[in-house]
Amino acid sequence: MVIELSASQVEKVVRAASHGGGMAMLFSGLADVRAILAAEPGQLEDSGLFRSLLTGLLMLASLPEDGSYVKSVELARLGDLSPSTTHRYLSTLVAVGLVDQHPGTRRYRRVHAG
């Protein structure tokens, strides 16, 4: 299965990114990622897709939208991943500024897109 964007969808992404809306655009698309993967979970098995990127997006989409923190083990369970793999994904997401780790509790939350 291949996911294709229409010309108007591509234009919308380009327009938003060029007007400083890069982060907001990314976060606004997470609900779509979650919906697509929920509707067709086997899509992650498609050899034409980069599984690691989809897994990272799914992990990002799994973080609460309300800004609350969650334990990495909760995300590991949701993604059916080992704790060490989940930690590597979260460390990467923290390093690029998409996820925040609370220093006291070591829980994670999505960085506000505003």
LINBELBEL-V266281 format. One record per residue. N is the residue number from 1. SS is DSSP state (~ for helix, > for strand, _ for the rest). PSI is psi in whole degrees, -180 to 180 (999 if undefined). OMEGA is omega as a letter, one per 40 degrees, with the letter a starting at -180 (* if undefined). Layout:
BEGIN
N_SS_PSI_OMEGA, N_SS_PSI_OMEGA
END
This chain:
BEGIN
1___139_i, 2___136_i, 3___120_a, 4___143_i, 5___142_i, 6___166_i, 7_~_-38_a, 8_~_-34_i, 9_~_-43_i, 10_~_-44_i, 11_~_-41_i, 12_~_-43_i, 13_~_-46_a, 14_~_-44_a, 15_~_-46_a, 16_~_-42_a, 17_~_-37_a, 18_~_-15_i, 19___26_i, 20___14_a, 21___22_a, 22_~_-53_a, 23_~_-45_a, 24_~_-40_i, 25_~_-43_i, 26_~_-50_a, 27_~_-33_i, 28_~_-24_i, 29_~_-10_a, 30_~_-36_i, 31_~_-37_i, 32_~_-41_i, 33_~_-48_a, 34_~_-44_a, 35_~_-43_a, 36_~_-47_a, 37_~_-30_i, 38_~_-39_a, 39_~_-35_a, 40___74_a, 41_~_-27_i, 42_~_-10_a, 43_~_-30_i, 44_~_-19_a, 45_~_-8_a, 46___123_a, 47___-16_i, 48___-5_a, 49___150_i, 50___99_a, 51_~_-41_a, 52_~_-42_i, 53_~_-44_i, 54_~_-39_i, 55_~_-42_i, 56_~_-42_i, 57_~_-39_i, 58_~_-40_i, 59_~_-44_i, 60_~_-41_i, 61_~_-23_a, 62_~_-15_i, 63___140_a, 64___137_i, 65___-20_a, 66___2_i, 67___6_i, 68___156_a, 69___149_i, 70_>_156_i, 71___148_i, 72_~_-31_i, 73_~_-30_i, 74_~_-42_i, 75_~_-36_i, 76_~_-43_i, 77_~_-45_a, 78_~_-41_a, 79_~_1_a, 80___48_a, 81___159_i, 82___156_i, 83_~_-38_a, 84_~_-39_i, 85_~_-43_i, 86_~_-42_i, 87_~_-41_i, 88_~_-43_i, 89_~_-47_a, 90_~_-40_i, 91_~_-39_i, 92_~_-45_i, 93_~_-35_i, 94_~_-44_a, 95_~_-33_a, 96___3_i, 97___16_i, 98___-20_a, 99_>_148_i, 100_>_139_i, 101_>_126_i, 102___125_a, 103___-30_a, 104___-43_a, 105___-14_a, 106___26_i, 107___165_a, 108_>_151_i, 109_>_159_i, 110_>_137_i, 111___137_a, 112___133_a, 113___-8_a, 114___999_*
END
